[in-house]
Amino acid sequence: MNDTENSLKNSSGGKPKKGGIYIDIFESVWNFPIISAALLCFFSMAFISGGQVSKLGLIITSLAIFALGCCAAFYEIYHRVNKNRNLILVLSLILCALYASFFGSAVYSSAGSAVSILNIGLATVTGIYIYLGVTDRLTTRNIILLIAASAFLIRFAYILYFSIGEHQHDVSYIGSGKGHIGYIEYFYKNGHLPDFDVREVNQFYHPPLHHIISAVWVKIQTLMGIKYENAFENIQILTLFYSTLCLILSYRIFRLLNLNGKGLIFAFAIIAFNPTFIIMSGSINNDILSITFILGAVLNTLKWYRNRSYKNIIGIALCIGLGMFTKLSVWMVAPAVAFVFIYVFFKNIRSFKKYLAQFAVFGIICVPLGLFWSIRNLVMFNVPITYVMKLSETSKQYIGDIDIFKRVFDFNVSQFENVGDQFTMYGGKYNEYNPLVALFKTSAFDEGINTKNYYDIAGFNTILFWSVVVVGIIGFAAMIYMFVKKTDELETVTKIFIGILYSTIFISYYIFCFEFPHVCTENIRYAVPLIVIGAYFVGLAVQRLSGKEVGRIKRAVGNVICTAVIIYSASSALVYDLVVT
């Protein structure tokens, strides 16, 4: 095992101290995060029936939490007779258990079942946090796991509340024969690729991997006796899993890029509570799976650069190939990966045969997977390889008639009177035209702030939006600073790799906004990896400004950054708690 792998294994902050209650499930989840995430998502289906919470499942879980809380309290009373410390511990455990029990029983008479399960979960996480704190077990590992648990709860509550017909992009509805749902239904009913020009049906031009997986998932459920409509609702279990995978992959990327301790916690929190990943956990189009593959490609490239094995380069090939078989935009990771390949090849030119063999394996796997769909459609139906459906210039959201200079450089204060993405067809005062403004707005609320559930929490929306802006600016500024300054955490090759990746995604986003000048193209879903890169540099800034050896001014700056992230995380959790109320 190399040094990097050892650092990944040992990033927990030390093994918890023995004595009192030590739950081995923490260790199991930490060692097998992907398996744990899959099992957790699968278990979550027990709570869902047609997009609604199963009341029986919720009550059973609440009672189980209550019983565990009481057992923990009595255990601590029996084994630890220590005045105030035990009093705080016992009271917090009992309060947590009673809170869970109250919400579990209240769900019988409450329509807000999604927010109930969210509050039950968050109360439980809070209780565990207090317990670990007063028993000296609040390690970096345990904090990360508790943040991850909170993130999962918010995502789960979101998919419980919103059906596959709400807050979606281009999905249409069951039986329509078009949109992403129609695409999934096509595979479910026919079991083969479209045998017609894919431009003829809305959204059928997309590569089909996500839609095939979803169709198979629906088929498995219907064979088990689950109703057809409910099986489609449960596609959100897949997207929930993909969103959770993105959280795990982001953590591993941060660790490979030498984040640890406080810096790791704050970077991880940005991804955990990021609204885009919350929303995408319930979005049943192909966006979140494509982002998962991009992050997988980034992780495997960083691993391959440190350990040039066939395993790692095959991982890169599969992530890019399968990613492009999900959505063609995954190509954006390729230039940065190509740079690493070229650098390593010429740096080790005497071993060129070794690398040529690895690159050949990469090409054999990646190229057919990545280009099969495009070439097939080109040959069979003369569809251009880079074809993307274009909206009409008569559309109400068309903004191609606005001056380019204004679109790029206009940041008039009036654009921030409403922090939601503006569409005149949804009642907005104007059509959002500045791609950068839209990037921040959609990263906080997607396009949903002017629709159901968002309009009632305008004050908190504003706090969330501006905290997203502040954290985003901090991340960008930290990135520029770290690129210029020589640091121990980032070597030159890694800086260039990240720089190419960031530039490719950002420039492609702007090109896309002007090539397809409609409000809907100015969406963070076309540039999500920028969030992960920004989170890393915020974490790196916290890490470099929080050491005991730094001066008071630098430490103060670090505290300001931490405060900004805390406000961002808390406001996001609060807004999306209120959204599902």
N, C-alpha and C positions, 0 to 999 in steps of 0.2 A: 504493500500500500504506500503511495507516494505521500509527500508532505501535505499537499493540498487536500487529499482525501482524509488524512488524519485531522486536519484543521476542521473539516466539515463534521467529522465524528465528535470532535471535542469542543464544539461551539456552544455547548449547553450551559456553560458558566459553572461547571462542576456538578457532581452528583448530589442530590438533596441529602441533607443530614438525616440520619435515622432517628427514630423515636417518634411516638405519636402515630398518626395515620400517614402512611405513604402509599399512594395509589399507583400500582404498577402500570395502569393504563397509560399514564403519562409517558413512561419509557417505551411502551409498545407503539403508541402513536408517533413518537419522535423517530423511532427506528424504521417504521414502515408507513410513512406519511401518505403515499399514493394509495396503498391498499386500504388504509384507514379512511381516507377521503371517499373511496369508492364504496366501502361498506356503509359509511355514514349516509351517503347520498341514497344508497339502496334502502337503508333502514328508514329514511325519511319518507319513502313512499307509503309507509304504514299510516302516515298522518294525512294523506291526501286522498280525496275522493272527488274527482271532477273539479280540481282546483280549490277545494275547501278542506279545512282541517277536520280530521277525524276526531270527534269529541271524546270518544272512548279512549283512543290512543293518548290524547292530551291529558285526560284525567289520570290514566294509569301512570304516565310519566310524572305528573305532578305529585302523586302519592308516593312514587318511588323516591323522588327527590326529597320529599318531606321525611320519609322513613330514614333515608341515608343521612340527612341533616341531623335528625334526632340521635341516631346511632353515633354519629361523629361527636356530637355534643356530650353525650353520656360517657363515651370513651375517654374524652379529654378530661371530664370531671373526675372520673375514676382514677386515671393515671397521672393527672397533673393538678395538684392542689396548690396553685400559685396565685394568689390574690388577683390583682387587676388584669394581668395578662390573660388568664383563663376566663375571667368575666367577659372581657371584650370578645374573645374567641367564641365562647359559648353563645353569647347574645347575638353575634353576627350570624352564626350558623343557624340558630333557631329563627332569626328574622328572615334569613334567606329561604328556609324551608316553609315558613308560614306564608311568605310572599308567593312562593310557587304554588302552594296549596290553594291560596285564595284565588289566584288567577285561573288555576285549573278548574275549580268549581264554578267560578263566575262565567266561564265560557258557555255553560248551558243556557244562560240567559243573555249572553252578549253576542252581538254581531261581529265584534272585533276580534275574532279568534286568532288572526295572524299576529296582531300586536300583542295578544295575550301570550302566545307561545314565545314571542320575541322577548317580552319582559320577564317571563319565567326563566328563560335561558340566561339573559343578561344579569338577572338577580343572582342566579346560581354561579355564574362566572365571577361576579363581584364577591360573593361569599367565599369562593375558593381562593380568590386573590387575597382577601383579608386573612384567611386561614394560613396560606403559604407565607404571608408577610410576618405574622406574629409567631410563626414556628420556624423562622429563618430558612425557608425553602424558596424564596422568591428569586430564583436564578434567572439568568438571561433566557435559558431554554424554557422555563415555565412561563415567563412573561410572554414569550413568542407564542407558545401554545394557547395561552388565554386570549391573546389578541386574535389568533386564528379562529378560536372557538367563537368569539364575538362576531368576527367577520362572517363566519358560516351562518350564524343565527340570523344576521341581518339579511343575507342573501336568501336564506330559506324562507323567512317571513315574507320577503318580496315576492317570491314565486308562489307562495300560498295565497297571497292577496290578489295578484294580477294574473289573469288568465292569458292564454296564448293569443287572445284577440285584443289585448291592451298593451300600450307602450311598446309596440313592435315596429319593425321596418320591413315593408314590402312582403308581409306574410300572407295577406288576404284571409280567407276563411275556409273551413272544412267544406268540401264539395264544390268549391269555386273552380277548381281545375287550373288555377294560376297562382302566382306568388310562391313563396317558399313552402307553404302548406300544400299547395297544389302539386309542387315538385315532389314533396315527400309522398303524397298520396299516389302519384304516378308510379313510383318505385314499389310502393306497397301493393298496388293492384296489378302491375305488369311484370315486375321483377327483372327489367332490363333497361338499358340506356334508351333515351328518346330516339325514335326512328324517324324523326322529322327535323326540319330546320329549327334549332332551338331559339331563334330570334322571333318565332311566331307566337310564343307563349311567354308572358311576363315572368322573369327571373329564371327561366330554364336555361339561360346561357351560362349560368354559374357552373363551375366544376362540381361533381356530384357527391363527393365523399361524405360530407355532413348529412346530406339528404338520404343517402343509402343507409348510413348508420342509423339515422332516425327511423327510417322505414322498417328496418330489421327490428329495432327496439319496439316499435308499435306492433309489429307482427308477433313478437314474443309475448307481449302483454295480452293481445287479443286471444292468442292460443291458450293463455292462462285463464281466460274468462273475463278479463277486464273489458269494460265497454269501450267501443271504438273511440268515442269522443274523449273519454277519460284517458285512454292510452295516448292520444295526441297531447292532452294537457301534460302528461308525464314526460314529454320530450324535454320539459324544463328540468327534469332530473339530470338529463345529459348535460345541458348547458350549465346547471349548477356545479356539476362535477368538473367541467372544463374551466369554469371560473375559479374553482378551488385549486385545480392544477396550476393555474396561472400564479396563484399565491405561493404555492410550493416552489415552482420554478423560479419565481422572483427571489425568494429566500436563498435558493441555491446559487443564483447568479450573484447576489450580494455577498455571499460567503466566499465565492471564488474570487471576487474583486476585493477581498480583504476587509469587509465590514465586520465588526464585532461589537459586543457590548451595547452601549447607549446608541451608537450610530446605527447598528443593525436593527435595534428595536424601533427607532423612529422611522427608518426607511421602510421597514416591514409594515409599520402602522399606516403609512401613506397608501400602500397598495391594499392593505386589509380594509380600510375605510373609504377607499376611492369610489365615488358614486358610479363611475363608468363600469367598473367590474361588478357592482351591485346590480345595475340595470341589465348588463349583459348576461348575468346569471339567469335571467328570465327571458332573454331574447332568443327565439328559436331559429333565427337565420344562421348563416355560416360564419358570422363575425368572430365569435368567441373561440371557436375551434381553430380558426386560422391564426388568431393571436397566440393561442396555446402552442401551435407549431413554430411560430416565430420565436417565442421565448425558448422553446426547446432547442431550436437551431443555435441561438445565441449561447445557451448553456453548454451545448456540446462542442461548439467552436472554442469556447474558453477552455474547456477540458482538453480538447485535442491539442491546443497550443501548448499546454503543459505536459501532456502525455500523448504522443503521436501514435496512438494505437488504432487498429482497424475498428475496434468496437466504437471508439469515439467518432471516427470519420463516417462510419455507417450510420451512427446516430444523427449526424448532421444531414446526411443524404436522405434519410427517411423523413426527418422533420421538414426539410425544404420540399422534397418530392410530394409527400402526403399533404403538406401545407398548400402547395400549388394545386393539388387535386381537390382541395377544399375551397380555396379562393386564390385567384391569380396574383393578388397583391402581395402574397407572401414572397414574391420575387425580390421585394425590397431589402430583404436580409442578405441577398446574394452578393452584392458588391463588397460589403464588409467582410464576408466570409472569403471571397476571392482574394482580397488583400492579404488576409492571414495565410492563405494557401501559398500565394506568390512569395510572400516574405520568407516563410519557412523553407520553401523550395530553394530559393537562391541563397539563403543563409546556410543551407546544408547541401550545397550543390554536389559535393562529392558523394553524397548518398542519394543521388537523383533517382536511381532505379527504385529505391524503396518508396519514394514519394510518388513517382509516376504510377507505380502499382496501386498505391492507395487512391490516387486521383482517378484512376481507371475504374476502381470499384465504386467510388463516389458517383462517377458519371453513369455507370451501368445501372445504378439504383435510382439516382435522382432524376436524370433526364427523361426516361420513359414515364415515370410517375408524374413529373411536373408538366410535361408537354403533351401527354397522350390525348387529353380532352381537347385541347386547342387544335392539334394537328388532325384529329379525327373529324372535328367539325369543319375544318378548312377543306379537307379532302372530300368529305361526303356532301357538304352543303355550302361550300365556299364562304364560310363564316370567317372573317378576319381573326387572326390569332389574338389580337388585343381588343376584341370587340367588347364594348360596354354599352348597355342600353342608354339611350339619350332621351331626356324629356323634351317636350315641345317648347319652342320659344313663346308659344301662346299660354304656357302654364302660368298660373297666378304667382308662382314662386320664382319666376325667371328674373335674373338680375344682370343679364349680359349687357343691358343697355346703360348700366351705371359705369361711369368713368373709372378706368383701371387705377389711376392715381388715387382716386377717392377710396376705392375698395381696399387699397393697401395701406394708405397713410392716414385715413380719417379715423380719429378716435374721439369724436365729439362726445361731450358729457351726456348728451341726450340718449346715446346708445346704452347707457347704464342706468337709466331711469327704471327699466325693467330688466332684471338679470336673467330672464329666460330668453331662449332663442326666438326671434321674432318672425312670424309668418302672418301676412295679411289675411290669408285664408283661414287662419285659426283665431282671428280677431286682433292680431298685433297691429301696432300703429304703422309699421313699415316692414319691409323684408330685410332681414339681416344680410349685410353685404360685406362686412369686414371679416375675412377668414380667421384672423387671430382672435378677434372678439368672440366670434362664433365658437372657436376652439375651446375657449375658457367656459363659455356659457353651456355648451353641450357636454363638457367634461363634468359639470356639476349636476345637470338636469336632463341631459340628452335633449329631446324636443318636447318634453312633457310638462314643463312648468305651467303652461297656460291651459292644461287639461285637468281632468278630475284629480283631486286630492292635493295638488300642489298650491292652488291659489289661497288656501286657508292658512298658510304658514309663511307669509311673505317676509316677515321679519327675520326668521331663521334662515330663509332662502338667501337673503342678502348677506348674512354673516358667512354662510357656507360659500357663496360665490366669491366673496372677496378673500376669504381664507384660501380658496383654491388658487386665485390669482397670485396672492402673496407667496404661497408655497411654490407655485410654478416659477415665479421670477427668481426666488431664492435658488431653486434647482438649476435654472439656466445660468445664473450668475456664478454659482459654485462650479458648474461644469467649465465655463470659460476660464475661471481662475485656476482650476486644477489642470487644465490643458496647458496653460502658460507656465505654471509653476512645476518644478521638479518635486515629485512626491515619492514616498516609499510605497504607498498603496498601489499606484498606477505606473507601470512602465510605459515607454513610448509606444510600443506596438499595440498595447491594449487601448491607449488613448486614441490612436489613429483608427482602430477598429470601431470604437464607440463613436468617434467623430464621423466616420463614414456612414455608420448606421443611422445616427441622428440626422445628418444632413440629407441622406437619401429619403428618409421618411418625411421630413419636414418639407423639403423641396417638392417631392412628389405630391404631397398634400396640396400645396399651393398651385401646382400645375393642374391638378385635378379640379380644384375650385374654379379655375379660369377656363379650362377646357370644357367643363360641364357647369356653366354658370347658373346654378339653381341653389336656393337656400339649403336644401337637404344634403348637398355635397360638402357643405362646410361643417362637417361633423367629426367629433373626436374619434369616432369609430374607424376612421380611415388613418388614424395616427396614434393608436393606443400605446405602442411601445415607447413613445416619448414619455409617457407617465412613469414607466419603470426606470428609464434612464434618469429622469429628473429626480425620482425618489432616491436613487442610489447616491446622487451627488448631494442631496440634502443630508442624507445619512453620513456621507463622508465629511461634510462640513461640520456636523454635530460631533463626529468622532474626533476631528482635529482640533475642535475648539472646546472640548470638555475635559481634557486631561489636567491632572494636577499641576503639570509643569507649565501650562500656558498662563499668560498674564491675565490680569483682571478684566481688561478691555475685551480681549478675545473671548474670555469665559462669558462675559456679559452678552456678547454677540451670539455665542452658542446658546445661551439661555433664551434669547429672543427667538432664535430659530426653533428651539424646542417648544416654546410657547405657541408659536404660529402653527406647528404641526399638531399640538394638543387641541387648539381651537378648531382646526380643520377636521380632525378626527372626531371630536365631540359633536361638532355641528352637523357633520355628515351622518353620524349615528342617530342624532336627535331628529333631523329632517326625515330620514328614511324610516325611523320609528313612527313619526307622525304621519307619514305618507300612507302607511298601512293601517292607520287607526280608523 
